[in-house]
Amino acid sequence: MDDNYITGYCVLGDCNKAWCHHCYPVKDCKEKHQICIKEGMCEDYNIKYNEYYKNHDTLYDLEDDNGDNENGDNDNKIIVTGCAGFIGSHLCEKLCQMGYNVIGIDNINDYYDVNVKQANLNHLKKYENFLFLKEDICDTQSIEKYKPISVIHLASMAGVRNSIENPEIYEKVNCGGFLNILQQCVKNNISKILYASSSSVYGLNEKVPFEETDLISKCNSPYAVSKYCMEMYAKTYNQLYNLKTIGFRFFTVYGPRGRPDMAPYKFLYNIKNGIPIDKYGDGSSSRDYTYVDDIVNGIISALKNDKINCEVYNLGNSSPVTLNTFIEICEKVCNKEAIINNKPNQLGDVPKTYACIDKAKRDLNYNPTTDLFTGLTNAFNSL
Ligand SMILES: NC(=O)c1ccc[n+]([C@@H]2O[C@H](COP(=O)([O-])OP(=O)(O)OC[C@H]3O[C@@H](n4cnc5c(N)ncnc54)[C@H](O)[C@@H]3O)[C@@H](O)[C@H]2O)c1
């Protein structure tokens, strides 16, 4: 049996096989295939899919229009957007291990190497209770189709520096895409949405540690503005429609299968391979690096908490280190000296991030346990 049957269709969207939900039976079938018997499905696909899955009781019956699984059990279905990304793939893996039926949405954009996202998806394929949909959050209708108990919305255009170059796409995807997801949640009576904001919203704030009650008025990039806009939308939809919303201000997340555009991955990879690293500024800027498993635990704790109505939480490590110290720790992990390219500070950078995590500790029992050396060693071992 072809590996692609695990998720029901190919993730590249170009296999052109008759059973592939993505490539062959398309929503707007321009070829007017006779076998495209209903939107997004074809006869051949359904027969083969059902043949394969009839002995797998944890999987969904995609034929069922209301999206229920074969047992009619709708109680543990979660939609995770951004599932092929760094945090999303770790979160999906943990949710699958916990027995949730996870429907992952991602458009596999090329902001960074798509092979990295493909590898993340390959990792998730081994879970029978994971289903991948290659879709865009700006127009997905899958919330209506699958009617999950909750949506965890992580898909976004990430990257502060790129947002300075290409601000429009951040507005479109982060604000517009989130709006579509919120609208779908309301229309389909979804009770709760969790979403990724960012520590970037604190921008140039000087007072540390950053607290959720601090005034947000010094965002320093279009990315930060788009994340704050998401928080405003979430609050508004809670007021208007009683949709429960929980936002997370993540602080520089790192770990195995890390994002290749971020310093932790780039530094470890470059030092290991004798490639110079770019050091921006004098090395006194600081970041509150947070290990991905700690982040995932925080998200899952919020998912399980039904008392929270509309809140935003810092998910950080609450122990920032300077760039100079960070480079030294990377060198220790790699057991090799870094070759450093000194560069001036970049537009959009902020001098420091530092999370106060008292609120998350109190409400979510959030307790980050991974120190930087251990976490970076795990990341290094996954390179
Ligand atoms: N990693 C961090 O340190 C960090 C810090 C603060 C906030 N965040 C936020 O956490 C979330 C996850 O971050 P990550 O580091 O895993 O980033 P990531 O880029 O690895 O993951 C985001 C995923 O969303 C997908 N995506 C983007 N636009 C999409 C669209 N229009 N439709 C469907 N999918 C789309 C991408 O293909 C990608 O796989 C993001 O919202 C990010 O802004 C991350």
The ligand as an ORCA input file, in Angstrom:
! r2SCAN-3c Opt
* xyz 0 1
  N       8.735     29.929     16.775
  C       8.680     31.002     17.552
  O       9.649     31.337     18.241
  C       7.418     31.816     17.642
  C       7.415     32.925     18.512
  C       6.267     33.683     18.622
  C       5.136     33.339     17.900
  N       5.165     32.271     17.053
  C       3.938     31.952     16.316
  O       3.648     30.572     16.512
  C       3.053     30.030     15.335
  C       3.844     28.829     14.845
  O       5.178     29.249     14.625
  P       6.298     28.284     14.032
  O       7.591     28.729     14.593
  O       5.869     26.879     14.148
  O       6.257     28.769     12.513
  P       6.259     27.901     11.156
  O       6.459     28.892     10.062
  O       7.223     26.786     11.276
  O       4.794     27.321     11.113
  C       3.698     28.038     10.580
  C       3.020     27.145      9.557
  O       1.881     27.847      9.063
  C       1.775     27.564      7.680
  N       1.032     28.636      7.015
  C       1.444     29.896      6.791
  N       0.512     30.557      6.090
  C      -0.518     29.693      5.887
  C      -1.768     29.793      5.224
  N      -2.151     30.915      4.593
  N      -2.586     28.713      5.216
  C      -2.206     27.550      5.821
  N      -1.016     27.394      6.444
  C      -0.182     28.464      6.477
  C       3.199     27.493      7.175
  O       3.312     26.745      5.966
  C       3.910     26.835      8.349
  O       4.032     25.442      8.162
  C       3.007     31.168     14.329
  O       1.735     31.765     14.401
  C       4.062     32.144     14.822
  O       3.768     33.462     14.427
  C       6.284     31.495     16.919
*
